[in-house]
Amino acid sequence: MVRTQIMLDEMQMESVRRLAHVHRISLAEAVRRLVQKGLEMGLGPGADKAGACGLLAIAGLAGGGPADLGSNHDKYLEEEFSK
């Protein structure tokens, strides 16, 4: 593996942290999986405008769940962690 450094905005970082926690994987592993998924969806070198469609598809990877998840995420996290 090659060590690298990236910059994420606060919302991206929090989302990746939550994803890692829910799947019980490291933050680095979550980032690797997201990058791999993006590459598989055509976001790698030479990708054209189809890449934008791939980004929208990635945004839907964590789809589903309660309709009020955005406003009540702390409640759902607490429920998940208490299992």
C-alpha positions in Angstrom: 0.0 0.0 0.0 1.0 3.6 -0.6 0.6 6.1 2.2 -1.2 9.2 1.0 -2.9 12.3 2.5 -6.3 13.7 1.4 -8.4 16.7 2.4 -12.1 16.2 3.1 -14.6 18.8 4.2 -16.2 18.3 7.7 -19.4 16.7 6.3 -17.4 14.2 4.2 -15.2 13.3 7.1 -18.2 12.7 9.4 -19.9 10.6 6.8 -16.9 8.4 6.3 -16.4 8.1 10.0 -20.0 6.9 10.4 -19.7 4.5 7.6 -16.6 3.0 9.1 -18.2 2.7 12.5 -21.4 1.1 11.2 -19.4 -1.4 9.2 -16.9 -1.9 12.0 -13.9 -1.1 9.8 -11.1 1.4 10.1 -11.4 4.9 8.6 -8.6 4.0 6.1 -10.5 0.9 5.0 -13.7 2.9 4.5 -11.8 5.4 2.3 -10.2 2.6 0.3 -13.5 0.9 -0.3 -15.2 4.2 -1.4 -12.3 4.9 -3.8 -12.4 1.4 -5.2 -16.2 1.6 -5.7 -15.7 5.0 -7.5 -13.0 3.5 -9.7 -15.3 0.5 -10.6 -18.0 2.9 -11.5 -15.8 4.6 -14.1 -14.4 7.5 -12.1 -10.8 6.5 -12.8 -8.4 7.9 -15.4 -10.0 8.7 -18.7 -13.5 8.9 -17.3 -15.6 11.4 -19.2 -19.0 12.9 -18.2 -20.2 9.5 -17.2 -18.1 10.1 -14.1 -20.6 12.5 -12.8 -23.3 9.9 -13.0 -21.0 7.6 -11.1 -20.7 10.1 -8.3 -24.4 10.3 -8.0 -24.6 6.6 -7.9 -22.1 6.5 -5.0 -24.2 9.0 -3.1 -27.0 6.4 -3.2 -24.8 3.6 -1.7 -26.0 4.3 1.8 -29.6 4.7 0.7 -32.6 3.3 2.6 -33.2 3.6 6.2 -35.6 5.9 8.0 -36.9 8.9 6.2 -36.0 11.1 9.2 -32.4 9.9 9.4 -30.9 13.3 8.7 -32.6 15.0 11.6 -32.5 12.0 14.0 -29.2 10.4 13.2 -28.0 10.6 16.8 -31.0 8.7 18.0 -30.4 5.9 15.4 -26.7 5.8 16.2 -27.4 5.4 19.9 -29.9 2.6 19.1 -27.3 0.8 16.9 -24.5 1.1 19.5 -26.7 -0.2 22.3 -27.3 -3.5 20.5 
